[in-house]
Amino acid sequence: MTNIHMKKSKIFLFICLSFIAGIFISPWTKIPSAILKGIFIFGIFWIIFLWQRKDKKICKHECHSLNKNKILNKIIIFGFCFLSLIFGIFYFQKSFSKQYALQIYNDTKEEIILKGIIVGDLGNKKNSKKIIFEVYENSKEKILIYLPTKLNYQYGDELEIKTKLTTPFESDDFSYKNYLNRYNIHSIAYYPKIKLLAQNKGNFIQQNLFFIKNKFKEKIMAILPAPESSFLTGLLIGTQEDIPSQLINSFNVTGTTHLIALSGYNITIIGILLMNLFYALYFSRSFSFWLTIIMIIFFVILTGAEASVVRAAIMGILILLSKKIGRLKNITNAVVFTACLMLLFNPKILHYDIGFQLSFLATLGIIYVSPILFKMGFYKIPNDLEFRESLLMTISAQIMTFPIIIYNFGQLSLIAPVVNVLVLPVVPYSMLYGFIATLLGFFELTLAKIVGFFAWIFLAYEIKTIKLFSEIPFASVKIEIHWLIVFWLYGLIILWIWKNQKT
């Protein structure tokens, strides 16, 4: 019974991985959607035909049919995986098939008048703020609007704007066009003429979540000075917009940009710290676990349920659940299936959302790499204050994410291993103290600043360490690698994991 169950779980895993692979290779395939549909429909009928033939063979020649039946089973499983791959390719193509009527006005001198509603924001810079504007006409297309920071428009405000539209820029270092693509934004309006028509027109739940998120950010700014406040916002919410550009450059040079791309790793470490804290207060292990899960959900709500936070929380909860069960590998199917659900919701995040890539890969690193490192010698390290656990997960996540970091940021940091070992083990403490301080800020600001001081110590240490190492000559080298090299590097990592698991 166990073998059958394991077999089914592996089949399910391969089908999910095939769907992810289809989305991954889709940009490089030039197969028309009509042909993909034809292959998919033909494949379904072919699998049905094989399935029926398998049943007939069993009835007629039971002894002789066993070997043929095994072959047919393998062909059917391969067929399902192939169909899943084709569906992934088609699904990604379909996400680009929608026609965006407003794009015809991009980079023209024509001013247009649009009515719509504010449905989101992408943070503030020194002299401007960026809001996502959904137009009523043209199938509710979205555009990005740059506004002066003094204008205080909120989610749910109904506006009429008069503006020219611009195509998001692309350069050798960064494609803003691809970055906005994941939000289905293809046009930018810089400082348009605006008329407020109405307020509170948005979704009630979403409006309250935005309100909570903005209040959360305000409390952080009130408790901590800059740049520690903007760094903590990046750690907790995954937003980079408020972080100074010089500090962003230091992150790039030292290979620590992943810190502000909130991942399941961060949530996992915080969860472990919380569980140990509750256990130290003489709660049972089971109660400590479920109380930690409730705290993580509360954290998600309090930070505005941003997509990056929700994604990281799901991955973190899955790892904590697997640790409670006792075997990390038991959670692999759940992690991959969760990734598939996220891609069904928005297939573009696999290519254009570094946060999703890092969160998914870091989680797999914790599942597969950390047990190997533990047996290789990490078990000898003392685990006071969860130092060993934090260091083990840090290095495991780093091993699994470094190829995609190099591919996305175009830099190979020669000092990244040293900086990450120095910085990453204390990041969860800065996040934990920062979150508690912000939470207290809703009730008593003085007490919040006292707790926030401990967060500041960790944050200041992290920033100063990163800045110090970023000033070292030749700390990083510019390097551009093809996605095939990334594929090859992950092949080596998978081979290394497989060989170590065998031994």
C-alpha positions in Angstrom: 0.0 0.0 0.0 2.9 2.3 0.9 4.6 1.7 -2.5 1.4 2.5 -4.4 1.0 5.6 -2.4 4.6 6.7 -3.0 4.2 5.9 -6.7 1.1 8.1 -6.9 2.8 11.0 -5.0 5.8 10.8 -7.4 3.5 10.9 -10.4 1.8 13.9 -9.0 5.2 15.6 -8.4 6.4 14.9 -12.0 3.1 16.3 -13.4 3.4 19.5 -11.3 7.1 19.9 -12.3 6.2 19.4 -15.9 3.7 22.3 -15.7 6.4 24.5 -14.1 8.9 23.4 -16.8 6.3 24.3 -19.5 6.0 27.9 -18.2 9.8 28.1 -17.9 10.5 27.2 -21.5 7.5 29.0 -23.0 9.3 32.3 -23.9 11.8 30.3 -26.0 9.2 28.2 -27.8 7.6 29.6 -31.0 4.8 27.0 -31.3 1.5 28.7 -32.3 -1.3 28.3 -29.7 -3.5 26.5 -32.3 -0.9 23.7 -32.6 -0.5 23.5 -28.9 -4.3 23.1 -28.5 -4.3 20.4 -31.2 -1.4 18.5 -29.5 -3.2 18.7 -26.1 -6.5 17.4 -27.4 -4.8 14.6 -29.4 -2.8 13.7 -26.3 -6.0 13.4 -24.2 -7.6 11.0 -26.7 -4.3 9.0 -27.0 -4.1 8.5 -23.2 -7.8 7.5 -23.1 -7.1 5.0 -25.9 -4.1 3.5 -24.1 -6.0 3.4 -20.8 -8.9 1.4 -22.4 -6.4 -0.9 -24.1 -4.6 -1.6 -20.8 -7.9 -2.6 -19.2 -8.8 -5.0 -22.1 -5.4 -6.6 -22.0 -5.7 -7.4 -18.3 -9.1 -9.2 -18.9 -7.8 -11.3 -21.8 -4.3 -12.4 -20.9 -3.6 -11.7 -17.2 -0.2 -13.3 -17.0 1.1 -12.1 -20.4 -0.3 -8.6 -19.8 1.7 -7.7 -16.7 4.8 -6.6 -18.6 2.8 -4.8 -21.3 0.7 -3.2 -18.6 3.8 -1.8 -17.0 5.0 -0.4 -20.3 1.5 1.2 -20.9 1.5 2.7 -17.4 4.9 4.3 -18.1 3.7 5.6 -21.4 0.5 7.0 -19.8 2.5 8.7 -17.0 4.8 10.2 -19.6 1.8 11.3 -21.6 0.3 13.1 -18.5 3.6 14.8 -17.9 3.9 15.8 -21.6 0.4 17.2 -21.5 1.2 19.2 -18.4 4.3 20.6 -20.1 2.2 21.6 -23.2 -0.4 23.2 -20.9 2.3 25.2 -19.2 3.7 26.5 -22.5 0.1 27.4 -23.7 -0.9 29.0 -20.4 2.1 31.3 -20.3 1.5 32.3 -24.0 -2.1 33.0 -23.2 -1.1 35.4 -20.4 0.4 37.6 -23.2 -2.4 37.1 -25.7 -4.6 39.9 -24.4 -4.5 43.1 -26.5 -3.8 46.3 -24.6 -5.5 49.1 -26.4 -3.8 51.9 -24.5 -0.4 50.9 -25.8 -1.1 52.5 -29.1 -0.9 55.9 -27.2 2.6 55.1 -25.8 5.4 57.5 -26.8 3.0 59.7 -28.8 2.4 63.4 -28.2 -1.3 62.8 -27.8 -2.9 63.6 -24.5 -5.8 61.3 -23.5 -8.4 61.5 -20.7 -9.0 58.4 -18.7 -11.3 57.6 -15.8 -10.6 54.8 -13.3 -9.7 53.8 -9.8 -6.5 53.4 -7.8 -6.0 49.7 -7.1 -2.5 49.6 -5.7 0.9 51.3 -5.2 4.5 50.5 -5.8 6.0 52.7 -3.1 7.5 56.1 -2.8 10.8 57.6 -3.9 12.4 60.9 -2.7 10.3 63.2 -4.9 7.6 60.9 -6.3 5.1 58.1 -5.5 3.9 55.4 -7.8 0.3 54.2 -7.9 -1.4 51.5 -10.0 -4.4 52.9 -11.8 -7.1 50.7 -13.3 -9.0 52.3 -16.3 -12.7 51.7 -16.5 -12.7 51.4 -20.3 -10.5 49.1 -22.4 -11.2 45.9 -20.3 -9.9 47.5 -17.1 -6.3 48.0 -18.3 -3.8 49.1 -15.7 -1.2 51.9 -16.0 1.4 53.1 -13.6 1.1 56.8 -12.5 4.0 58.9 -11.1 2.7 61.6 -8.6 4.4 64.2 -6.4 4.7 62.9 -2.9 2.6 65.8 -1.5 -0.5 64.4 -3.3 -2.2 62.0 -0.9 -4.4 59.8 -3.1 -5.4 56.4 -1.6 -6.5 53.0 -2.7 -10.2 53.2 -3.9 -10.0 56.8 -5.1 -11.8 57.4 -8.4 -9.9 59.7 -10.6 -10.0 61.4 -14.0 -6.6 62.0 -15.5 -5.3 63.8 -18.5 -1.9 62.5 -19.6 0.5 61.3 -22.2 1.6 57.6 -22.0 5.1 56.2 -22.1 6.5 52.7 -22.6 8.4 51.3 -19.5 12.1 51.6 -20.1 14.6 48.8 -20.8 18.4 48.9 -20.4 21.3 46.5 -20.3 21.1 46.3 -16.5 17.4 46.3 -15.9 14.1 45.8 -17.7 11.4 47.9 -16.1 9.1 46.7 -18.8 9.5 43.1 -17.6 9.2 44.2 -14.0 5.8 45.8 -14.6 4.7 43.0 -16.9 3.9 40.8 -13.9 1.3 43.4 -12.8 0.0 43.5 -16.4 1.1 47.1 -16.7 2.4 48.3 -20.1 2.1 52.1 -19.9 3.3 54.8 -17.6 1.8 58.3 -17.0 4.3 60.8 -15.5 2.7 63.5 -13.3 -0.7 63.8 -15.1 -3.4 66.4 -14.5 -5.8 64.8 -11.9 -9.3 65.4 -10.9 -10.7 63.5 -7.8 -14.2 62.1 -8.6 -15.0 60.0 -5.6 -13.4 58.0 -2.7 -13.8 54.6 -1.1 -14.7 52.9 -4.4 -12.4 49.9 -4.0 -12.9 46.4 -2.6 -13.7 46.7 1.1 -11.3 44.0 2.3 -8.5 45.2 0.0 -9.1 48.8 1.0 -8.6 47.9 4.7 -5.6 45.8 3.9 -4.0 48.8 2.2 -4.9 51.0 5.1 -3.3 48.5 7.5 -0.1 48.2 5.4 0.3 52.0 5.1 -0.2 52.4 8.9 2.3 49.6 9.4 4.9 51.5 7.3 4.1 54.7 9.1 4.8 53.1 12.5 8.1 51.7 11.3 9.1 55.2 10.1 8.1 56.7 13.5 10.0 54.1 15.5 13.3 53.8 13.5 15.5 56.3 11.7 16.5 56.0 8.1 17.9 53.9 6.5 17.1 51.3 9.1 13.4 52.0 8.8 13.3 51.5 5.0 15.5 48.4 5.4 13.1 46.9 7.9 10.2 47.6 5.6 12.1 45.7 2.9 12.7 42.8 5.2 9.1 42.6 6.5 7.1 43.4 3.3 9.6 42.8 0.5 9.4 46.3 -0.9 12.6 48.1 -2.2 11.1 51.4 -3.3 11.9 53.3 0.0 15.5 52.0 0.3 18.2 54.5 -0.8 19.8 53.7 -4.1 23.3 53.7 -2.6 22.2 51.0 -0.2 20.6 48.9 -3.0 23.9 49.1 -4.8 25.7 47.8 -1.7 23.3 44.9 -1.6 24.1 44.1 -5.2 27.9 44.3 -4.7 27.8 42.0 -1.6 25.3 39.5 -3.0 22.7 40.3 -0.3 19.8 41.6 -2.4 17.8 38.5 -1.6 17.4 40.0 1.9 14.7 42.4 0.7 13.0 39.8 -1.5 11.0 38.3 1.3 11.1 34.5 1.2 9.9 31.5 3.0 13.4 31.2 4.6 12.9 34.4 6.6 9.4 33.3 7.8 10.8 29.9 8.7 13.6 31.2 10.9 11.2 33.6 12.6 8.7 30.8 13.1 11.4 28.6 14.7 12.3 31.5 17.1 8.7 32.0 18.0 8.1 28.3 18.6 11.1 28.1 20.9 10.0 31.3 22.7 6.5 29.8 23.4 8.0 26.5 24.4 10.3 28.3 26.9 7.2 29.8 28.4 6.1 26.2 29.2 3.5 25.9 26.4 3.3 22.4 24.9 5.1 21.8 21.5 1.8 21.3 19.7 0.3 24.5 21.2 3.5 26.4 20.4 3.4 25.3 16.8 -0.2 26.4 16.2 0.3 29.6 18.1 3.2 30.4 15.8 1.1 29.7 12.7 -1.5 32.1 14.1 1.2 34.7 14.6 2.4 34.3 11.0 -1.1 34.7 9.7 -1.5 37.8 11.9 1.8 39.1 10.5 0.5 38.6 6.9 -2.7 40.6 7.7 -0.8 43.4 9.5 1.6 43.9 6.7 -1.3 44.3 4.2 -1.3 40.8 2.8 1.1 41.7 0.0 1.5 38.9 -2.5 5.2 38.6 -1.6 4.4 38.2 2.1 1.5 35.7 1.5 3.8 33.6 -0.7 6.7 33.7 1.8 4.3 32.8 4.7 2.9 29.8 2.8 6.4 28.5 2.1 7.4 29.1 5.7 4.4 27.4 7.2 5.0 24.4 4.9 8.5 24.0 6.2 7.5 24.5 9.8 4.8 21.8 9.3 7.3 19.4 7.8 9.6 20.0 10.8 6.7 19.2 13.1 6.1 16.0 11.2 9.7 15.2 11.5 10.8 14.8 7.8 11.4 17.7 5.6 11.2 15.7 2.4 7.6 14.8 3.1 6.6 18.3 2.2 8.1 18.4 -1.3 4.8 17.7 -3.1 3.0 20.4 -1.1 5.7 23.0 -1.9 5.7 22.2 -5.6 1.9 22.1 -5.7 1.7 25.5 -4.0 4.1 26.9 -6.6 1.8 25.5 -9.3 -1.2 27.2 -7.7 0.7 30.5 -7.6 1.6 30.1 -11.3 -2.0 29.4 -12.2 -2.9 32.7 -10.6 -0.1 34.5 -12.4 2.3 32.6 -14.7 4.4 35.7 -15.3 5.9 35.5 -11.8 8.2 32.6 -12.7 10.1 34.8 -15.1 9.6 38.4 -13.8 9.2 38.1 -10.0 12.6 37.5 -8.3 10.8 37.2 -5.0 8.9 34.1 -6.2 12.0 32.5 -7.6 14.0 33.1 -4.4 11.2 32.0 -2.1 10.6 28.7 -4.1 14.3 27.8 -4.5 15.3 28.8 -0.9 12.5 26.5 0.4 13.8 23.6 -1.8 17.3 24.4 -0.5 16.1 24.0 3.1 14.3 20.8 2.3 17.1 19.0 0.4 20.4 20.8 1.1 20.2 21.4 4.9 20.0 17.6 5.8 23.2 17.0 3.7 25.1 19.9 5.3 24.0 18.8 8.8 25.5 15.3 8.2 28.7 16.9 6.7 29.6 18.5 10.0 27.0 21.1 11.0 25.8 18.9 13.8 29.0 19.8 15.7 28.1 23.5 15.9 26.4 24.5 19.1 22.7 25.5 18.6 22.5 28.2 21.3 19.8 30.7 20.4 19.1 28.6 17.2 22.5 29.8 15.8 23.2 26.4 14.1 19.6 26.2 12.7 19.8 29.7 11.3 23.3 29.2 9.8 22.3 25.8 8.3 19.2 27.2 6.6 21.1 30.3 5.5 23.8 28.4 3.7 21.3 25.8 2.3 19.1 28.6 0.9 22.3 30.3 -0.6 23.5 27.2 -2.4 20.1 26.8 -4.0 19.6 30.5 -5.0 23.1 31.7 -6.1 22.7 30.7 -9.8 19.4 32.6 -10.2 20.8 35.6 -8.2 23.7 35.9 -10.7 21.3 35.5 -13.6 18.9 38.2 -12.4 21.4 40.8 -11.0 24.3 40.3 -13.5 26.9 40.4 -10.7 29.0 37.8 -9.1 29.9 38.9 -5.6 33.3 37.5 -4.6 32.6 38.3 -1.0 29.0 37.1 -0.8 29.7 33.9 1.2 31.5 35.9 3.9 29.0 38.7 4.1 26.0 36.3 4.1 27.5 34.2 6.9 28.1 37.4 8.9 24.7 39.0 8.3 22.1 36.4 7.6 22.1 34.7 11.1 21.0 37.9 12.7 18.4 39.0 10.1 15.6 37.0 11.8 16.2 38.8 15.1 16.0 42.2 13.4 12.8 41.1 11.8 11.3 39.7 15.0 12.2 42.7 17.2 11.1 45.0 14.3 7.8 43.3 14.0 7.1 43.3 17.7 8.1 47.0 18.0 5.9 48.0 15.1 3.0 46.0 16.6 3.5 47.9 19.9 3.6 51.1 18.0 -0.1 50.8 17.4 -0.6 51.0 21.2 2.3 52.7 22.9 5.0 54.5 20.9 7.5 54.9 23.8 7.5 51.2 24.5 7.7 50.5 20.8 10.9 52.6 20.5 12.5 50.8 23.4 11.9 47.4 21.7 12.7 49.0 18.4 16.2 49.9 19.8 17.1 46.2 19.8 15.9 45.9 16.2 18.0 49.0 15.3 21.1 47.3 16.8 20.8 44.4 14.5 19.7 46.5 11.5 22.5 48.9 11.9 25.0 46.1 12.2 23.7 44.5 9.0 23.8 47.8 7.1 27.3 48.8 8.3 28.6 45.3 7.5 27.2 45.3 4.0 28.4 48.9 3.3 31.9 48.1 4.7 32.4 45.0 2.5 30.8 46.8 -0.6 33.7 49.3 -0.5 36.4 46.6 -0.9 38.0 46.9 -4.4 36.9 44.1 -6.8 34.3 42.9 -4.3 32.1 41.9 -7.2 32.5 41.4 -11.0 30.0 42.1 -13.7 28.9 38.8 -15.2 26.1 38.0 -17.6 25.1 34.3 -17.9 22.8 32.6 -20.3 19.8 30.8 -18.9 21.3 27.5 -20.2 24.3 28.0 -17.8 21.7 28.5 -15.0 20.1 25.2 -16.1 23.5 23.5 -16.1 24.4 24.8 -12.6 21.1 23.6 -11.2 21.8 20.2 -12.9 25.1 20.0 -10.9 23.3 20.9 -7.7 20.6 18.3 -8.3 23.4 15.7 -9.1 25.2 16.6 -5.9 22.0 16.3 -3.8 21.2 12.9 -5.5 24.7 11.5 -4.9 24.7 12.6 -1.2 21.2 11.1 -0.7 22.3 7.8 -2.1 25.2 7.6 0.3 
